[in-house]
């Protein structure tokens, strides 16, 4: 199978862990990589793959700030002032001169790949504030991370390696978890080093 939105590749796994090159093992390794990737998503409360050109709606609880899903590229921000489903106000999107700030302000300069924006603040000098209307804010853009952080890739490979090793009789104790892909992961499949990496990225909101 092809890996869908995985955080590592079959070739990277085999290069790093010198595991079986048998074609018959390729499918299970790819399943394990994808399952490890989805475990990472659930544990961290966020995804690290990219979804481009999405339209997402938010209901503000504050007129000056909204918390959003991970965003790495904004196309437009619009607001529906009266809750009639028409987004009549298109905000000026200039990060330094527009109607709002994508925050954290220096996110694109942080980390090894740049981090996504996670909330939006109104520019006091701008023309608009957020309306407290259901689905009052429309955001169109690219969501997720622009590229998978290196340490997330490492965590994915470590989890995959532990899961693959269990097939030969290692790490057989513990309570099993069936993932969305149907592959069973156990607590022993999550090495402490990988969990330590993931804890840094965990979103609790």
TIRO-2110 file (N, C-alpha, C; in Angstrom, 1 decimal):
// TIRO-2110
0.8, -1.2, 0.0, N, 1, A
0.0, 0.0, 0.0, CA, 1, A
0.9, 1.2, 0.0, C, 1, A
0.3, 2.3, -0.5, N, 2, A
1.0, 3.6, -0.4, CA, 2, A
0.7, 4.2, 1.0, C, 2, A
1.7, 4.9, 1.5, N, 3, A
1.5, 5.6, 2.8, CA, 3, A
0.8, 6.9, 2.6, C, 3, A
-0.3, 7.1, 3.3, N, 4, A
-1.1, 8.3, 3.2, CA, 4, A
-0.8, 9.3, 4.3, C, 4, A
-0.2, 10.4, 4.0, N, 5, A
0.1, 11.4, 5.0, CA, 5, A
1.0, 10.9, 6.1, C, 5, A
2.0, 10.1, 5.7, N, 6, A
2.9, 9.5, 6.7, CA, 6, A
4.0, 10.4, 7.0, C, 6, A
4.6, 10.2, 8.2, N, 7, A
5.7, 11.1, 8.6, CA, 7, A
7.1, 10.5, 8.4, C, 7, A
7.2, 9.4, 7.7, N, 8, A
8.4, 8.8, 7.3, CA, 8, A
8.1, 7.9, 6.1, C, 8, A
9.1, 7.5, 5.4, N, 9, A
9.0, 6.6, 4.3, CA, 9, A
9.5, 5.2, 4.5, C, 9, A
9.2, 4.3, 3.7, N, 10, A
9.7, 2.9, 3.8, CA, 10, A
11.2, 3.0, 3.6, C, 10, A
11.7, 3.7, 2.7, N, 11, A
13.2, 3.8, 2.4, CA, 11, A
13.9, 4.4, 3.7, C, 11, A
13.3, 5.4, 4.3, N, 12, A
13.9, 5.9, 5.5, CA, 12, A
14.0, 4.9, 6.6, C, 12, A
12.9, 4.1, 6.8, N, 13, A
12.9, 3.1, 7.8, CA, 13, A
14.0, 2.1, 7.6, C, 13, A
14.1, 1.6, 6.4, N, 14, A
15.1, 0.6, 6.1, CA, 14, A
16.5, 1.1, 6.2, C, 14, A
16.7, 2.4, 5.8, N, 15, A
18.0, 3.0, 5.9, CA, 15, A
18.4, 3.1, 7.4, C, 15, A
17.5, 3.6, 8.2, N, 16, A
17.8, 3.8, 9.6, CA, 16, A
17.9, 2.6, 10.5, C, 16, A
17.2, 1.6, 10.1, N, 17, A
17.1, 0.4, 11.0, CA, 17, A
17.6, -0.9, 10.4, C, 17, A
18.0, -0.8, 9.1, N, 18, A
18.6, -2.0, 8.5, CA, 18, A
17.7, -3.2, 8.6, C, 18, A
16.4, -3.0, 8.4, N, 19, A
15.4, -4.0, 8.5, CA, 19, A
15.3, -4.8, 7.2, C, 19, A
14.4, -5.8, 7.2, N, 20, A
14.2, -6.7, 6.0, CA, 20, A
13.9, -5.9, 4.8, C, 20, A
14.6, -6.2, 3.7, N, 21, A
14.3, -5.6, 2.4, CA, 21, A
13.4, -6.5, 1.6, C, 21, A
12.8, -7.5, 2.2, N, 22, A
11.9, -8.4, 1.5, CA, 22, A
10.7, -7.7, 1.0, C, 22, A
10.3, -7.9, -0.2, N, 23, A
9.1, -7.2, -0.7, CA, 23, A
7.9, -7.6, 0.1, C, 23, A
7.8, -8.8, 0.6, N, 24, A
6.7, -9.3, 1.3, CA, 24, A
6.5, -8.5, 2.6, C, 24, A
7.5, -7.8, 3.1, N, 25, A
7.4, -7.0, 4.4, CA, 25, A
7.1, -5.6, 4.1, C, 25, A
7.1, -5.2, 2.8, N, 26, A
7.0, -3.7, 2.5, CA, 26, A
5.6, -3.2, 2.9, C, 26, A
4.5, -4.0, 2.7, N, 27, A
3.2, -3.6, 3.0, CA, 27, A
3.0, -3.4, 4.5, C, 27, A
3.4, -4.4, 5.3, N, 28, A
3.2, -4.2, 6.7, CA, 28, A
4.0, -3.0, 7.3, C, 28, A
5.2, -2.8, 6.8, N, 29, A
6.0, -1.7, 7.2, CA, 29, A
5.3, -0.4, 6.9, C, 29, A
4.8, -0.3, 5.7, N, 30, A
4.0, 0.9, 5.3, CA, 30, A
2.8, 1.1, 6.2, C, 30, A
2.1, 0.0, 6.5, N, 31, A
0.9, 0.1, 7.4, CA, 31, A
1.4, 0.6, 8.7, C, 31, A
2.5, 0.1, 9.2, N, 32, A
3.0, 0.5, 10.6, CA, 32, A
3.4, 2.0, 10.6, C, 32, A
4.0, 2.5, 9.5, N, 33, A
4.4, 3.9, 9.4, CA, 33, A
3.1, 4.8, 9.4, C, 33, A
2.1, 4.4, 8.6, N, 34, A
0.9, 5.2, 8.6, CA, 34, A
0.2, 5.1, 10.0, C, 34, A
0.1, 4.0, 10.6, N, 35, A
-0.5, 3.9, 11.9, CA, 35, A
0.3, 4.7, 13.0, C, 35, A
1.6, 4.6, 12.9, N, 36, A
2.4, 5.4, 13.8, CA, 36, A
2.1, 6.9, 13.6, C, 36, A
1.9, 7.3, 12.4, N, 37, A
1.7, 8.7, 12.1, CA, 37, A
0.3, 9.2, 12.6, C, 37, A
-0.7, 8.3, 12.5, N, 38, A
-2.0, 8.6, 13.0, CA, 38, A
-2.0, 8.6, 14.6, C, 38, A
-1.2, 7.7, 15.2, N, 39, A
-1.1, 7.7, 16.6, CA, 39, A
-0.5, 9.1, 17.1, C, 39, A
0.5, 9.6, 16.3, N, 40, A
1.1, 10.8, 16.6, CA, 40, A
0.1, 12.0, 16.6, C, 40, A
-0.7, 11.9, 15.5, N, 41, A
-1.8, 12.9, 15.4, CA, 41, A
-2.7, 13.0, 16.6, C, 41, A
-3.1, 11.8, 17.0, N, 42, A
-4.1, 11.7, 18.2, CA, 42, A
-3.4, 12.1, 19.5, C, 42, A
-2.2, 11.7, 19.7, N, 43, A
-1.5, 12.0, 20.9, CA, 43, A
-1.2, 13.5, 21.0, C, 43, A
-0.8, 14.1, 19.9, N, 44, A
-0.4, 15.5, 19.9, CA, 44, A
-1.6, 16.5, 19.7, C, 44, A
-2.7, 15.9, 19.3, N, 45, A
-3.9, 16.8, 19.0, CA, 45, A
-3.7, 17.8, 17.9, C, 45, A
-2.9, 17.4, 16.9, N, 46, A
-2.6, 18.2, 15.7, CA, 46, A
-2.0, 17.2, 14.7, C, 46, A
-2.1, 17.7, 13.4, N, 47, A
-1.5, 17.0, 12.3, CA, 47, A
-0.3, 17.7, 11.8, C, 47, A
0.7, 16.9, 11.2, N, 48, A
1.9, 17.5, 10.7, CA, 48, A
2.0, 17.4, 9.2, C, 48, A
1.0, 16.9, 8.5, N, 49, A
1.0, 16.9, 7.1, CA, 49, A
0.3, 18.2, 6.6, C, 49, A
0.3, 18.4, 5.3, N, 50, A
-0.2, 19.7, 4.8, CA, 50, A
-1.6, 19.4, 4.1, C, 50, A
-2.5, 20.3, 4.3, N, 51, A
-3.8, 20.3, 3.6, CA, 51, A
-4.0, 21.7, 3.0, C, 51, A
-4.0, 21.7, 1.7, N, 52, A
-3.9, 23.0, 0.9, CA, 52, A
-5.3, 23.4, 0.5, C, 52, A
-5.5, 24.8, 0.5, N, 53, A
-6.7, 25.3, -0.1, CA, 53, A
-8.0, 25.0, 0.6, C, 53, A
-7.9, 24.8, 2.0, N, 54, A
-9.1, 24.5, 2.8, CA, 54, A
-9.9, 25.8, 3.1, C, 54, A
-11.2, 25.7, 3.3, N, 55, A
-12.0, 26.7, 3.8, CA, 55, A
-12.5, 26.2, 5.2, C, 55, A
-12.2, 27.0, 6.2, N, 56, A
-12.5, 26.6, 7.6, CA, 56, A
-13.2, 27.8, 8.3, C, 56, A
-14.2, 27.4, 9.1, N, 57, A
-15.0, 28.4, 9.8, CA, 57, A
-14.8, 28.4, 11.3, C, 57, A
-14.9, 29.5, 12.0, N, 58, A
-14.7, 29.6, 13.4, CA, 58, A
-15.8, 30.6, 14.0, C, 58, A
-16.2, 30.2, 15.2, N, 59, A
-17.1, 31.1, 15.9, CA, 59, A
-16.4, 31.8, 17.0, C, 59, A
-16.2, 33.1, 16.9, N, 60, A
-15.4, 33.8, 17.9, CA, 60, A
-16.1, 33.9, 19.2, C, 60, A
-15.3, 33.8, 20.3, N, 61, A
-15.8, 34.1, 21.7, CA, 61, A
-15.2, 35.4, 22.2, C, 61, A
-14.3, 36.0, 21.4, N, 62, A
-13.7, 37.3, 21.8, CA, 62, A
-13.6, 38.1, 20.5, C, 62, A
-13.8, 39.4, 20.6, N, 63, A
-13.8, 40.2, 19.4, CA, 63, A
-12.4, 40.6, 18.9, C, 63, A
-11.4, 40.2, 19.7, N, 64, A
-10.0, 40.6, 19.4, CA, 64, A
-9.0, 39.5, 19.1, C, 64, A
-9.5, 38.2, 19.4, N, 65, A
-8.6, 37.1, 19.1, CA, 65, A
-9.4, 35.8, 18.8, C, 65, A
-8.9, 35.0, 17.9, N, 66, A
-9.5, 33.7, 17.7, CA, 66, A
-8.4, 32.6, 17.6, C, 66, A
-8.6, 31.5, 18.2, N, 67, A
-7.7, 30.4, 18.1, CA, 67, A
-8.1, 29.5, 16.9, C, 67, A
-7.1, 29.1, 16.2, N, 68, A
-7.4, 28.4, 14.9, CA, 68, A
-6.6, 27.1, 14.8, C, 68, A
-6.9, 26.3, 13.9, N, 69, A
-6.1, 25.1, 13.6, CA, 69, A
-4.8, 25.5, 13.0, C, 69, A
-3.8, 24.6, 13.1, N, 70, A
-2.5, 25.0, 12.5, CA, 70, A
-2.6, 25.5, 11.1, C, 70, A
-2.0, 26.7, 10.9, N, 71, A
-2.1, 27.4, 9.6, CA, 71, A
-0.7, 27.8, 9.2, C, 71, A
-0.3, 27.4, 8.0, N, 72, A
1.0, 27.9, 7.5, CA, 72, A
1.0, 28.8, 6.3, C, 72, A
-0.2, 29.0, 5.7, N, 73, A
-0.3, 29.9, 4.6, CA, 73, A
-1.8, 30.4, 4.5, C, 73, A
-2.0, 31.7, 4.6, N, 74, A
-3.3, 32.3, 4.5, CA, 74, A
-3.6, 32.8, 3.2, C, 74, A
-4.8, 32.5, 2.7, N, 75, A
-5.2, 33.1, 1.4, CA, 75, A
-6.2, 34.3, 1.7, C, 75, A
-7.3, 34.1, 2.4, N, 76, A
-8.2, 35.2, 2.7, CA, 76, A
-8.7, 34.9, 4.1, C, 76, A
-9.1, 36.0, 4.8, N, 77, A
-9.9, 36.0, 6.0, CA, 77, A
-11.1, 36.9, 5.8, C, 77, A
-12.3, 36.4, 6.0, N, 78, A
-13.5, 37.1, 5.9, CA, 78, A
-14.4, 37.0, 7.1, C, 78, A
-15.2, 38.0, 7.3, N, 79, A
-16.2, 37.9, 8.5, CA, 79, A
-17.6, 38.2, 8.0, C, 79, A
-18.5, 37.5, 8.8, N, 80, A
-19.9, 37.7, 8.6, CA, 80, A
-20.5, 38.5, 9.8, C, 80, A
-20.7, 39.7, 9.6, N, 81, A
-21.0, 40.6, 10.7, CA, 81, A
-22.4, 40.4, 11.3, C, 81, A
-23.4, 39.9, 10.5, N, 82, A
-24.7, 39.8, 11.0, CA, 82, A
-25.2, 38.4, 11.1, C, 82, A
-24.4, 37.4, 10.9, N, 83, A
-24.8, 36.0, 11.0, CA, 83, A
-25.7, 35.5, 9.9, C, 83, A
-25.7, 36.2, 8.7, N, 84, A
-26.6, 35.8, 7.7, CA, 84, A
-26.0, 34.8, 6.6, C, 84, A
-24.8, 34.4, 6.9, N, 85, A
-24.1, 33.4, 6.0, CA, 85, A
-23.4, 34.1, 4.9, C, 85, A
-23.4, 35.4, 4.8, N, 86, A
-22.7, 36.2, 3.8, CA, 86, A
-21.4, 36.8, 4.4, C, 86, A
-20.3, 36.5, 3.9, N, 87, A
-19.0, 37.1, 4.4, CA, 87, A
-18.7, 38.4, 3.7, C, 87, A
-19.3, 39.4, 4.2, N, 88, A
-19.2, 40.7, 3.5, CA, 88, A
-17.9, 41.5, 3.6, C, 88, A
-17.2, 41.2, 4.7, N, 89, A
-15.9, 41.9, 5.0, CA, 89, A
-14.7, 41.0, 4.7, C, 89, A
-13.9, 41.5, 3.8, N, 90, A
-12.6, 40.8, 3.4, CA, 90, A
-11.5, 41.6, 4.1, C, 90, A
-10.8, 41.0, 5.0, N, 91, A
-9.8, 41.7, 5.7, CA, 91, A
-8.5, 41.8, 4.9, C, 91, A
-7.8, 43.0, 5.2, N, 92, A
-6.5, 43.2, 4.6, CA, 92, A
-5.5, 42.2, 5.2, C, 92, A
-4.8, 41.4, 4.4, N, 93, A
-4.0, 40.3, 5.0, CA, 93, A
-2.6, 40.6, 5.2, C, 93, A
-2.1, 41.8, 5.0, N, 94, A
-0.7, 42.1, 5.3, CA, 94, A
-0.3, 41.9, 6.7, C, 94, A
0.7, 41.1, 6.9, N, 95, A
1.1, 40.7, 8.3, CA, 95, A
1.5, 42.0, 9.1, C, 95, A
2.1, 42.9, 8.5, N, 96, A
2.6, 44.1, 9.2, CA, 96, A
1.7, 45.3, 9.1, C, 96, A
0.9, 45.3, 8.0, N, 97, A
0.1, 46.5, 7.7, CA, 97, A
-1.4, 46.2, 7.6, C, 97, A
-1.8, 45.0, 7.8, N, 98, A
-3.2, 44.6, 7.6, CA, 98, A
-4.1, 44.8, 8.8, C, 98, A
-5.3, 44.1, 8.7, N, 99, A
-6.3, 44.3, 9.8, CA, 99, A
-6.1, 43.3, 10.9, C, 99, A
-5.1, 42.4, 10.8, N, 100, A
-4.9, 41.4, 11.9, CA, 100, A
-3.4, 40.9, 11.8, C, 100, A
-3.1, 40.2, 12.9, N, 101, A
-1.7, 39.6, 13.0, CA, 101, A
-1.9, 38.1, 13.1, C, 101, A
-1.2, 37.3, 12.3, N, 102, A
-1.1, 35.9, 12.5, CA, 102, A
-0.1, 35.6, 13.6, C, 102, A
-0.5, 34.8, 14.5, N, 103, A
0.3, 34.6, 15.7, CA, 103, A
0.6, 33.1, 16.0, C, 103, A
1.8, 32.8, 16.6, N, 104, A
2.8, 33.7, 17.1, CA, 104, A
3.4, 34.5, 15.9, C, 104, A
3.8, 35.7, 16.2, N, 105, A
4.2, 36.6, 15.1, CA, 105, A
5.4, 36.1, 14.4, C, 105, A
6.3, 35.5, 15.1, N, 106, A
7.6, 35.0, 14.5, CA, 106, A
7.5, 33.5, 14.2, C, 106, A
6.3, 32.9, 14.1, N, 107, A
6.2, 31.5, 13.9, CA, 107, A
7.0, 30.9, 12.7, C, 107, A
7.0, 31.6, 11.6, N, 108, A
7.6, 31.1, 10.4, CA, 108, A
9.1, 31.1, 10.5, C, 108, A
9.7, 31.8, 11.6, N, 109, A
11.1, 31.8, 11.8, CA, 109, A
11.6, 30.8, 12.8, C, 109, A
10.6, 30.1, 13.5, N, 110, A
10.9, 29.3, 14.6, CA, 110, A
11.1, 27.8, 14.1, C, 110, A
12.0, 27.1, 14.8, N, 111, A
12.1, 25.6, 14.6, CA, 111, A
12.9, 25.4, 13.3, C, 111, A
13.1, 24.1, 13.0, N, 112, A
13.9, 23.7, 11.8, CA, 112, A
13.1, 23.9, 10.5, C, 112, A
11.8, 23.9, 10.6, N, 113, A
11.0, 24.0, 9.3, CA, 113, A
10.1, 25.2, 9.4, C, 113, A
10.1, 26.0, 10.5, N, 114, A
9.1, 27.0, 10.7, CA, 114, A
7.9, 26.4, 11.3, C, 114, A
7.2, 27.1, 12.2, N, 115, A
6.1, 26.6, 12.9, CA, 115, A
4.8, 27.2, 12.3, C, 115, A
3.7, 26.5, 12.5, N, 116, A
2.4, 27.1, 12.0, CA, 116, A
1.9, 28.2, 12.9, C, 116, A
1.0, 29.0, 12.4, N, 117, A
0.3, 30.0, 13.2, CA, 117, A
-0.9, 29.3, 13.9, C, 117, A
-1.2, 29.7, 15.1, N, 118, A
-2.2, 29.0, 15.9, CA, 118, A
-3.3, 29.9, 16.4, C, 118, A
-3.1, 31.2, 16.3, N, 119, A
-4.2, 32.1, 16.6, CA, 119, A
-4.0, 33.4, 15.8, C, 119, A
-5.1, 34.2, 15.8, N, 120, A
-5.1, 35.5, 15.0, CA, 120, A
-5.6, 36.6, 16.0, C, 120, A
-4.8, 37.7, 16.0, N, 121, A
-5.2, 38.9, 16.8, CA, 121, A
-5.5, 40.0, 15.9, C, 121, A
-6.5, 40.8, 16.3, N, 122, A
-7.0, 42.0, 15.6, CA, 122, A
-5.9, 43.0, 15.7, C, 122, A
-5.6, 43.7, 14.6, N, 123, A
-4.7, 44.9, 14.7, CA, 123, A
-5.5, 46.1, 15.1, C, 123, A
-5.2, 46.7, 16.3, N, 124, A
-5.9, 47.8, 16.8, CA, 124, A
-6.1, 49.0, 15.8, C, 124, A
-5.2, 49.0, 14.8, N, 125, A
-5.2, 50.1, 13.8, CA, 125, A
-6.0, 49.6, 12.6, C, 125, A
-6.5, 48.4, 12.6, N, 126, A
-7.3, 47.9, 11.4, CA, 126, A
-8.7, 48.4, 11.4, C, 126, A
-9.5, 47.8, 10.4, N, 127, A
-10.8, 48.3, 10.2, CA, 127, A
-11.9, 47.4, 10.9, C, 127, A
-11.5, 46.2, 11.4, N, 128, A
-12.5, 45.3, 11.8, CA, 128, A
-12.2, 44.6, 13.2, C, 128, A
-13.2, 44.1, 13.8, N, 129, A
-13.1, 43.1, 14.9, CA, 129, A
-13.8, 41.9, 14.6, C, 129, A
-13.6, 40.8, 15.4, N, 130, A
-14.3, 39.6, 15.1, CA, 130, A
-15.8, 39.6, 15.6, C, 130, A
-16.7, 39.3, 14.8, N, 131, A
-18.1, 39.3, 15.2, CA, 131, A
-18.4, 38.0, 16.0, C, 131, A
-19.2, 38.1, 17.1, N, 132, A
-19.6, 37.0, 17.9, CA, 132, A
-20.8, 36.3, 17.3, C, 132, A
-20.6, 35.8, 16.1, N, 133, A
-21.7, 35.2, 15.4, CA, 133, A
-21.3, 33.8, 15.0, C, 133, A
-22.3, 32.8, 15.0, N, 134, A
-21.9, 31.5, 14.6, CA, 134, A
-21.2, 31.4, 13.3, C, 134, A
-20.1, 30.7, 13.2, N, 135, A
-19.3, 30.7, 12.0, CA, 135, A
-19.0, 32.1, 11.4, C, 135, A
-18.7, 33.0, 12.3, N, 136, A
-18.6, 34.4, 11.9, CA, 136, A
-17.3, 34.7, 11.2, C, 136, A
-16.3, 33.8, 11.3, N, 137, A
-15.0, 34.0, 10.6, CA, 137, A
-14.8, 32.9, 9.6, C, 137, A
-14.4, 33.2, 8.4, N, 138, A
-14.0, 32.3, 7.4, CA, 138, A
-12.6, 32.4, 7.1, C, 138, A
-11.8, 31.4, 7.2, N, 139, A
-10.4, 31.4, 6.8, CA, 139, A
-10.1, 30.4, 5.7, C, 139, A
-9.5, 30.9, 4.6, N, 140, A
-9.1, 30.1, 3.5, CA, 140, A
-7.6, 30.0, 3.4, C, 140, A
-7.0, 28.9, 3.4, N, 141, A
-5.6, 28.8, 3.4, CA, 141, A
-5.1, 27.4, 3.4, C, 141, A
-3.8, 27.2, 3.7, N, 142, A
-3.1, 26.0, 3.8, CA, 142, A
-2.9, 25.6, 5.3, C, 142, A
-3.4, 24.5, 5.7, N, 143, A
-3.4, 24.1, 7.1, CA, 143, A
-2.4, 23.0, 7.4, C, 143, A
-2.0, 22.9, 8.6, N, 144, A
-1.0, 21.9, 9.0, CA, 144, A
0.4, 22.5, 9.1, C, 144, A
1.4, 21.7, 8.8, N, 145, A
2.8, 22.2, 8.8, CA, 145, A
3.3, 22.2, 7.3, C, 145, A
4.2, 23.1, 7.0, N, 146, A
4.7, 23.2, 5.6, CA, 146, A
5.6, 21.9, 5.3, C, 146, A
6.2, 21.4, 6.3, N, 147, A
7.0, 20.1, 6.2, CA, 147, A
7.0, 19.5, 7.6, C, 147, A
7.2, 18.2, 7.6, N, 148, A
7.2, 17.4, 8.9, CA, 148, A
8.5, 17.7, 9.6, C, 148, A
8.4, 18.2, 10.9, N, 149, A
9.6, 18.4, 11.7, CA, 149, A
10.5, 17.2, 11.8, C, 149, A
11.8, 17.4, 11.8, N, 150, A
12.7, 16.3, 11.9, CA, 150, A
12.5, 15.4, 13.0, C, 150, A
12.2, 15.9, 14.2, N, 151, A
12.0, 15.1, 15.4, CA, 151, A
10.7, 14.3, 15.3, C, 151, A
9.7, 14.8, 14.7, N, 152, A
8.5, 14.0, 14.5, CA, 152, A
8.8, 12.8, 13.6, C, 152, A
9.6, 13.0, 12.5, N, 153, A
10.0, 11.9, 11.7, CA, 153, A
10.7, 10.9, 12.5, C, 153, A
11.6, 11.3, 13.4, N, 154, A
12.3, 10.4, 14.3, CA, 154, A
11.4, 9.6, 15.1, C, 154, A
10.4, 10.3, 15.8, N, 155, A
9.5, 9.6, 16.6, CA, 155, A
8.7, 8.6, 15.8, C, 155, A
8.2, 8.9, 14.6, N, 156, A
7.5, 8.0, 13.8, CA, 156, A
8.3, 6.7, 13.5, C, 156, A
9.6, 6.9, 13.1, N, 157, A
10.5, 5.8, 12.8, CA, 157, A
10.7, 4.9, 14.1, C, 157, A
10.8, 5.5, 15.2, N, 158, A
11.1, 4.7, 16.4, CA, 158, A
9.8, 3.9, 16.8, C, 158, A
8.6, 4.5, 16.7, N, 159, A
7.4, 3.8, 16.9, CA, 159, A
7.3, 2.6, 15.9, C, 159, A
7.5, 2.9, 14.7, N, 160, A
7.4, 1.9, 13.6, CA, 160, A
8.4, 0.7, 13.9, C, 160, A
9.6, 1.1, 14.3, N, 161, A
10.6, 0.1, 14.6, CA, 161, A
10.2, -0.8, 15.7, C, 161, A
9.6, -0.2, 16.8, N, 162, A
9.2, -1.0, 17.9, CA, 162, A
8.0, -1.9, 17.5, C, 162, A
7.1, -1.4, 16.7, N, 163, A
6.0, -2.2, 16.3, CA, 163, A
6.4, -3.3, 15.4, C, 163, A
7.4, -3.1, 14.5, N, 164, A
7.9, -4.1, 13.6, CA, 164, A
8.6, -5.2, 14.4, C, 164, A
9.4, -4.8, 15.4, N, 165, A
10.1, -5.8, 16.2, CA, 165, A
9.2, -6.7, 16.9, C, 165, A
8.0, -6.2, 17.3, N, 166, A
7.0, -7.0, 18.1, CA, 166, A
6.6, -8.2, 17.2, C, 166, A
6.6, -8.0, 15.9, N, 167, A
6.2, -9.1, 15.0, CA, 167, A
7.1, -10.4, 15.2, C, 167, A
8.3, -10.2, 15.6, N, 168, A
9.2, -11.3, 15.8, CA, 168, A
9.2, -11.8, 17.3, C, 168, A
8.2, -11.3, 18.1, N, 169, A
8.1, -11.8, 19.4, CA, 169, A
8.6, -10.8, 20.5, C, 169, A
9.0, -9.7, 20.1, N, 170, A
9.4, -8.6, 21.1, CA, 170, A
8.2, -7.8, 21.5, C, 170, A
8.3, -7.3, 22.8, N, 171, A
7.3, -6.4, 23.3, CA, 171, A
5.9, -6.9, 23.2, C, 171, A
5.6, -8.1, 23.7, N, 172, A
4.3, -8.8, 23.5, CA, 172, A
3.4, -8.5, 24.7, C, 172, A
3.8, -7.9, 25.8, N, 173, A
3.0, -7.6, 26.9, CA, 173, A
2.3, -6.3, 26.8, C, 173, A
1.2, -6.1, 27.6, N, 174, A
0.5, -4.8, 27.5, CA, 174, A
-0.8, -4.9, 26.9, C, 174, A
-1.6, -3.8, 27.0, N, 175, A
-2.9, -3.7, 26.4, CA, 175, A
-2.8, -3.2, 25.0, C, 175, A
-3.5, -3.8, 24.1, N, 176, A
-3.4, -3.4, 22.7, CA, 176, A
-4.3, -2.3, 22.3, C, 176, A
-4.0, -1.5, 21.3, N, 177, A
-4.8, -0.5, 20.8, CA, 177, A
-5.0, -0.7, 19.3, C, 177, A
-6.2, -0.8, 18.8, N, 178, A
-6.4, -0.9, 17.4, CA, 178, A
-6.6, 0.4, 16.7, C, 178, A
-5.8, 0.8, 15.8, N, 179, A
-5.8, 2.1, 15.2, CA, 179, A
-6.8, 2.1, 14.0, C, 179, A
-7.0, 3.3, 13.5, N, 180, A
-8.0, 3.4, 12.4, CA, 180, A
-7.6, 2.6, 11.2, C, 180, A
-6.3, 2.4, 11.0, N, 181, A
-5.9, 1.6, 9.9, CA, 181, A
-6.0, 0.1, 10.1, C, 181, A
-6.4, -0.3, 11.4, N, 182, A
-6.6, -1.7, 11.7, CA, 182, A
-5.3, -2.4, 12.2, C, 182, A
-4.2, -1.6, 12.4, N, 183, A
-3.0, -2.2, 12.9, CA, 183, A
-2.9, -2.0, 14.4, C, 183, A
-2.5, -3.1, 15.1, N, 184, A
-2.5, -3.0, 16.5, CA, 184, A
-1.2, -2.4, 17.0, C, 184, A
-1.3, -1.4, 17.9, N, 185, A
-0.2, -0.9, 18.6, CA, 185, A
-0.4, -1.2, 20.1, C, 185, A
0.7, -1.4, 20.8, N, 186, A
0.7, -1.6, 22.2, CA, 186, A
1.5, -0.5, 22.9, C, 186, A
1.3, -0.3, 24.2, N, 187, A
2.1, 0.7, 24.9, CA, 187, A
3.6, 0.5, 24.7, C, 187, A
4.1, -0.8, 24.6, N, 188, A
5.5, -1.0, 24.4, CA, 188, A
6.0, -0.6, 23.0, C, 188, A
5.0, -0.3, 22.1, N, 189, A
5.4, 0.2, 20.7, CA, 189, A
5.7, 1.7, 20.8, C, 189, A
5.5, 2.3, 21.9, N, 190, A
5.8, 3.8, 22.0, CA, 190, A
7.0, 3.9, 22.9, C, 190, A
8.2, 4.0, 22.3, N, 191, A
9.4, 4.1, 23.1, CA, 191, A
9.4, 5.4, 23.9, C, 191, A
10.1, 5.4, 25.1, N, 192, A
10.1, 6.6, 25.9, CA, 192, A
10.7, 7.8, 25.1, C, 192, A
11.7, 7.6, 24.3, N, 193, A
12.3, 8.7, 23.6, CA, 193, A
11.3, 9.3, 22.6, C, 193, A
10.5, 8.5, 22.0, N, 194, A
9.5, 9.0, 21.0, CA, 194, A
8.4, 9.8, 21.8, C, 194, A
8.0, 9.2, 22.9, N, 195, A
7.0, 9.9, 23.7, CA, 195, A
7.5, 11.3, 24.2, C, 195, A
8.8, 11.3, 24.6, N, 196, A
9.4, 12.6, 25.0, CA, 196, A
9.3, 13.6, 23.9, C, 196, A
9.6, 13.2, 22.6, N, 197, A
9.5, 14.1, 21.5, CA, 197, A
8.1, 14.6, 21.3, C, 197, A
7.1, 13.7, 21.4, N, 198, A
5.7, 14.1, 21.1, CA, 198, A
5.2, 15.0, 22.2, C, 198, A
5.6, 14.8, 23.4, N, 199, A
5.1, 15.7, 24.5, CA, 199, A
5.4, 17.2, 24.2, C, 199, A
6.5, 17.5, 23.5, N, 200, A
6.8, 18.9, 23.1, CA, 200, A
5.7, 19.5, 22.2, C, 200, A
5.1, 18.6, 21.4, N, 201, A
4.1, 19.1, 20.4, CA, 201, A
2.7, 18.9, 20.8, C, 201, A
2.4, 18.4, 22.0, N, 202, A
1.1, 18.1, 22.4, CA, 202, A
0.2, 19.4, 22.6, C, 202, A
-0.9, 19.5, 21.9, N, 203, A
-1.8, 20.6, 22.1, CA, 203, A
-3.0, 20.1, 23.0, C, 203, A
-3.2, 20.8, 24.1, N, 204, A
-4.2, 20.4, 25.1, CA, 204, A
-5.5, 21.1, 25.0, C, 204, A
-5.6, 21.9, 24.0, N, 205, A
-6.9, 22.7, 23.8, CA, 205, A
-7.7, 22.0, 22.7, C, 205, A
END
